Amino acid sequence: MGACLEPTTAMTPWWNVEVRSESAYLNATVYNVAKIRERVGEGSATAEEIEASWVVIDDETTAAPGTAAAFAAALDQILDHPRAYPDWLAEGGVPRTDAHAELRDGQLVVVAKLYRYEEGREDGRLGCVEIGYEDVVALRDSVAALA
């Protein structure tokens, strides 16, 4: 069972987080809303909205939408949830240390095994990724180092 969390202003406009028992979904909200608008024939996505997506680079590298600060705020929301992440730890969850985020030509890039549900699209764009709790702390630490 999951919980959809209320986005904070620090995550605006890119993120919406849903925590679950072993992972969290990170939705690229601006991109998702634009793509829904296109599907129902209510207008085309703007270039800015399209750029607000996750983008597959390779098997373990994904360009993230938004800023490092917005991504950090989303990770903070996962870590600060009163039950999801603490329960995972209490049940024997073990954080890994090899996941990280970095800036490449000004773009935030996540190097971790994210679960991608729309993978295989020609443009490589994704509206959502799922991050295992084992990678959250390492990613948060590496994002903090970017500041």
C-alpha positions as CSV (number, residue, x, y, z in Angstrom):
1,M,0.0,0.0,0.0
2,G,1.3,3.4,-0.9
3,A,0.7,7.0,0.0
4,C,0.7,10.0,-2.4
5,L,2.4,12.9,-0.7
6,E,1.6,16.5,-1.1
7,P,4.4,18.2,-3.1
8,T,6.3,20.9,-1.3
9,T,7.1,24.2,-2.9
10,A,10.8,23.2,-3.0
11,M,9.8,20.4,-5.4
12,T,7.8,22.7,-7.7
13,P,7.1,22.3,-10.5
14,W,8.6,19.0,-11.3
15,W,7.9,16.3,-8.6
16,N,5.1,14.3,-7.1
17,V,6.1,11.5,-4.7
18,E,4.3,8.3,-3.8
19,V,5.9,6.2,-1.0
20,R,5.4,2.4,-0.9
21,S,6.7,-0.4,1.3
22,E,10.1,-0.8,-0.5
23,S,10.3,2.0,-2.9
24,A,8.9,5.4,-4.0
25,Y,7.6,6.7,-7.3
26,L,8.9,10.0,-8.5
27,N,6.5,11.5,-11.0
28,A,7.5,14.2,-13.4
29,T,4.2,16.0,-12.9
30,V,4.5,18.8,-15.4
31,Y,5.4,16.4,-18.2
32,N,2.7,13.9,-17.2
33,V,-0.1,16.6,-17.2
34,A,1.1,17.9,-20.6
35,K,1.1,14.4,-22.1
36,I,-2.4,13.7,-20.7
37,R,-3.6,17.0,-22.2
38,E,-2.2,15.9,-25.6
39,R,-3.9,12.4,-25.4
40,V,-7.3,13.9,-24.8
41,G,-6.9,16.5,-27.6
42,E,-6.7,19.6,-25.4
43,G,-3.5,21.0,-26.8
44,S,0.1,20.1,-27.4
45,A,2.9,19.9,-24.8
46,T,5.2,22.8,-24.9
47,A,9.0,22.4,-25.2
48,E,9.3,23.3,-21.5
49,E,6.8,20.6,-20.5
50,I,8.6,18.0,-22.6
51,E,11.9,19.0,-21.1
52,A,10.3,18.3,-17.6
53,S,10.6,14.6,-18.2
54,W,13.0,11.9,-17.1
55,V,15.2,10.8,-20.0
56,V,16.9,7.4,-20.3
57,I,20.6,7.7,-21.0
58,D,21.6,4.0,-20.5
59,D,20.8,1.0,-18.3
60,E,21.7,2.8,-15.0
61,T,21.8,6.5,-16.0
62,T,18.7,8.7,-16.2
63,A,18.5,12.4,-16.7
64,A,16.2,13.9,-14.1
65,P,13.8,16.8,-14.6
66,G,14.2,20.0,-12.7
67,T,17.0,21.1,-10.4
68,A,19.2,19.3,-7.9
69,A,17.4,21.2,-5.2
70,A,14.0,20.0,-6.4
71,F,15.3,16.4,-6.5
72,A,16.8,16.8,-3.0
73,A,13.4,18.0,-1.7
74,A,11.7,14.9,-3.2
75,L,14.3,12.6,-1.6
76,D,13.9,14.5,1.7
77,Q,10.2,13.9,1.5
78,I,10.8,10.1,1.2
79,L,13.3,10.1,4.1
80,D,11.1,12.2,6.3
81,H,7.9,10.1,5.8
82,P,7.0,8.8,9.3
83,R,6.5,5.2,8.2
84,A,7.6,4.2,4.8
85,Y,11.4,4.5,4.9
86,P,11.7,3.8,8.7
87,D,9.5,0.7,8.3
88,W,11.7,-0.5,5.5
89,L,14.8,0.0,7.6
90,A,13.2,-1.8,10.6
91,E,12.3,-4.8,8.4
92,G,16.0,-5.2,7.5
93,G,16.4,-2.9,4.6
94,V,20.0,-2.1,3.9
95,P,21.1,1.1,2.1
96,R,23.6,0.9,-0.7
97,T,26.4,3.4,-1.3
98,D,27.0,3.2,-5.0
99,A,24.0,5.3,-6.4
100,H,24.8,8.9,-7.0
101,A,23.7,12.0,-8.8
102,E,25.9,14.4,-10.8
103,L,25.7,17.3,-13.1
104,R,26.5,16.9,-16.8
105,D,26.4,20.0,-18.8
106,G,24.1,21.5,-16.3
107,Q,21.7,18.6,-16.4
108,L,21.1,16.5,-13.2
109,V,21.8,12.9,-13.9
110,V,21.0,10.0,-11.6
111,V,23.2,6.9,-11.7
112,A,21.3,4.1,-10.1
113,K,19.1,1.2,-11.1
114,L,15.7,3.0,-11.3
115,Y,12.7,1.1,-12.4
116,R,11.3,2.6,-15.6
117,Y,7.8,1.8,-16.7
118,E,7.7,3.6,-20.0
119,E,11.1,2.5,-21.2
120,G,11.4,1.7,-24.8
121,R,9.7,4.9,-26.1
122,E,11.5,6.3,-29.1
123,D,12.3,9.6,-27.5
124,G,13.5,8.0,-24.2
125,R,11.3,10.2,-22.1
126,L,9.6,9.0,-19.0
127,G,6.9,10.4,-16.8
128,C,7.8,8.4,-13.7
129,V,10.6,6.3,-12.2
130,E,10.6,4.1,-9.2
131,I,13.5,4.3,-6.8
132,G,14.3,1.6,-4.3
133,Y,14.8,2.8,-0.8
134,E,18.3,1.2,-0.8
135,D,19.5,4.1,-3.0
136,V,17.8,7.1,-1.4
137,V,20.4,8.0,1.2
138,A,23.3,7.7,-1.2
139,L,21.5,9.8,-3.8
140,R,20.6,12.4,-1.2
141,D,24.2,12.7,0.0
142,S,25.5,13.1,-3.5
143,V,22.9,15.8,-4.4
144,A,23.9,17.7,-1.2
145,A,27.5,17.6,-2.4
146,L,26.4,19.4,-5.7
147,A,25.3,22.4,-3.8
